[in-house]
Amino acid sequence: SQKIEQNSEALNIQEGKTATLTCNYTNYSPAYLQWYRQDPGRGPVFLLLIRENEKEKRKERLKVTFDTTLKQSLFHITASQPADSATYLCALEGYNTDKLIFGTGTRLQVFP
Amino acid sequence: ETGVTQSPTHLIKTRGQQVTLRCSSQSGHNTVSWYQQALGQGPQFIFQYYREEENGRGNFPPRFSGLQFPNYSSELNVNALELDDSALYLCASSLKQGAYNEQFFGPGTRLTVL
């Protein structure tokens, strides 16, 4: 069955540094890979989507890479701020399914 | 805010009871998906409704059922509640019009089963 792995341990970094989160998957060939942010007690908020034929996507301080050979995506937040502290979820989606398969998420804590 | 609303925000039930959760989709959206998120886990797909018909289901037993109404709002019903049903239930709405359709999540309903 499909499996998505994200670092289960929290990532603690200092303000201003770049945070890098990892998403690895097996037994799946996604059409799209998405990253969401989730704050405690809230629903996930969409951040970025990258298609299977794309290598990299950027949006402001966010950058996502997608390696379909390694079955891995990296999510970078540059110049991190305490307000970036949240749980970040990776999600895969197949063609014409609208069904998102989520990883367990990685909690990011940015210290001043 | 996404414009997707869910009610109630919190709910406490006992084992064996039945529960109905509600979701109002964002204006103009015709598709609603439901997810279950246990503590410390990622959301798991329960099912999706498109134009009032079930359009895909995850690995959940038949006691999880749903409805979508003509105004595209939706209900999730869970019968014979079990302790493991305690979770945050999320709905997400989208406008199905192409290969990729961004989903907008509501704030969730926290269900506790005692």
Interface residues (C-beta under 8 A of the other chain):
Chain A: I4 A31 Y32 G41 R42 G43 P44 V45 F46 L49 L89 A91 E93 Y95 N96 T97 D98 K99 L100 I101 F102 G103 T104 G105
Chain B: T2 V4 T31 S33 Y35 G40 Q41 G42 P43 Q44 F45 Q48 N55 G56 G58 L88 L90 A92 S94 K96 A99 Y100 N101 E102 Q103 F104 F105 G106 P107 G108 R110
